[in-house]
Amino acid sequence: MTAVATQEIPLVDLKAQYATIRDEVRAAIDEVLESMQLTIGPNVKAFDQEFASYIGTKHSIGVGSGTDALQLAIRACGVSSGDEVITVSHTFFATVEAILYANARPILVEVDEKTMNMDAAAVAAAITPRTKAIIPVHLYGRTVDLKPLRQIAQDRNIMIIEDAAQAHGALLDDGKKAGSGGRVNCFSFYCSKNLGAYGEAGSITTNDDRLAEELRALREHGQSTRYYHPVVGYNARLDEIQAAILRIKLRRLPEWNKRRRELARAYEKLLSGSGVITPEIPSGERHVFYVYCIRVPGGRRDDLRKYLGERGIGTQIHYPVPIHLQQSAEFLGYRKGDLPVTERLATEVLSLPMYPELTDEQIDRVTTSIRDFMKGN
Ligand SMILES: Cc1ncc(COP(=O)(O)O)c(C=O)c1O
């Protein structure tokens, strides 16, 4: 009998999702092309309103990427040279890059081992008279508790800027949506995100009318009206095609997030007792599982990754090198050993396939392979 090739299970399957919305997306793209209104037109305006209403803020300002969102948010908050901004080292590089664009100093703090998110006690210990902002990152889709951060920030005139790039639709500790709790908040719609464009896109949400107006100007070269530039801004516009696609996908986001949570529960059940550490599933909707990240203790992570790869199962490491140990961050003066929890997580974390279209059979295959490996097969 000839062997039947087993189908690959990618980390993220964008084609599977596209197949479910293809006709609608094509019609929307066609409409934009027929209109030839390609930037800041009806779709951007409508998406800004629809996304603000979904998040529960007065404003959403669509921009070119999540990195743009962070850069503009930090600038609009008045962060500048000599200021300190506290964030985590266990994050995607862009969080820290955006602080550096403002010539401010990133102060990188430790994460809590269980949640893998910002440790509020570490933030409290890092406050100085130069602290201007705190950027909690809702990593993997799990929201950071904002209450203790608000207590630290209040009376000190320190701003909270949420990096909600990985947490579309997740709930905060006050039951409101991620991206509604900071002075300004940032989202990425990078293609693999829970709400992903088919190119680059991002958004900044805020309840502050003055900041919203400033951000709308900043995304278009600082202009108030066309060709009048009271401030120097950026080219950080969201384009009409991406906005049209995001409007279609936003309508499905609650259902997709629900399926991600179901899949996380299935993973937890099927991996129980296997020897890997599964992520805690907080009650309610505090986690939207952008990434399903397990921990593999005992120095076996890389071997497990290789084993799964040989069986056609895609995985990723989010992230292999903490920011404070990146070559480009050497000038900040951090050393190995400065953030031990973060550094250990970097050697243990492994992200498994996660996307709403993942089937129960595929989850069975992934978890059976992990169990076989951990047993030593
Ligand atoms: C936590 C975090 N912050 C910021 C970004 C930057 O977003 P983008 O890739 O859209 O510029 C990302 C996205 O990849 C992210 O995951």
The ligand as an SDF file (V2000), in Angstrom:
LIG
                    3D

 16 16  0  0  0  0  0  0  0  0999 V2000
    2.6460   43.5090   20.1860 C   0  0  0  0  0  0  0  0  0  0  0  0
    2.8020   44.1590   18.8520 C   0  0  0  0  0  0  0  0  0  0  0  0
    3.0520   45.4810   18.7900 N   0  0  0  0  0  0  0  0  0  0  0  0
    3.1890   46.1130   17.6150 C   0  0  0  0  0  0  0  0  0  0  0  0
    3.0900   45.4480   16.4170 C   0  0  0  0  0  0  0  0  0  0  0  0
    3.3490   46.1880   15.1370 C   0  0  0  0  0  0  0  0  0  0  0  0
    2.3110   46.0980   14.2270 O   0  0  0  0  0  0  0  0  0  0  0  0
    2.5900   46.1150   12.6410 P   0  0  0  0  0  0  0  0  0  0  0  0
    3.2690   44.8670   12.2620 O   0  0  0  0  0  0  0  0  0  0  0  0
    1.2070   46.2240   12.0750 O   0  0  0  0  0  0  0  0  0  0  0  0
    3.3940   47.3430   12.3620 O   0  0  0  0  0  0  0  0  0  0  0  0
    2.7920   44.0900   16.4310 C   0  0  0  0  0  0  0  0  0  0  0  0
    2.6250   43.3450   15.1740 C   0  0  0  0  0  0  0  0  0  0  0  0
    3.0510   42.6640   14.5270 O   0  0  0  0  0  0  0  0  0  0  0  0
    2.6570   43.4170   17.6750 C   0  0  0  0  0  0  0  0  0  0  0  0
    2.4200   42.1150   17.7170 O   0  0  0  0  0  0  0  0  0  0  0  0
  1  2  1  0
  2  3  1  0
  2 15  2  0
  3  4  2  0
  4  5  1  0
  5  6  1  0
  5 12  2  0
  6  7  1  0
  7  8  1  0
  8  9  2  0
  8 10  1  0
  8 11  1  0
 12 13  1  0
 12 15  1  0
 13 14  2  0
 15 16  1  0
M  END
$$$$
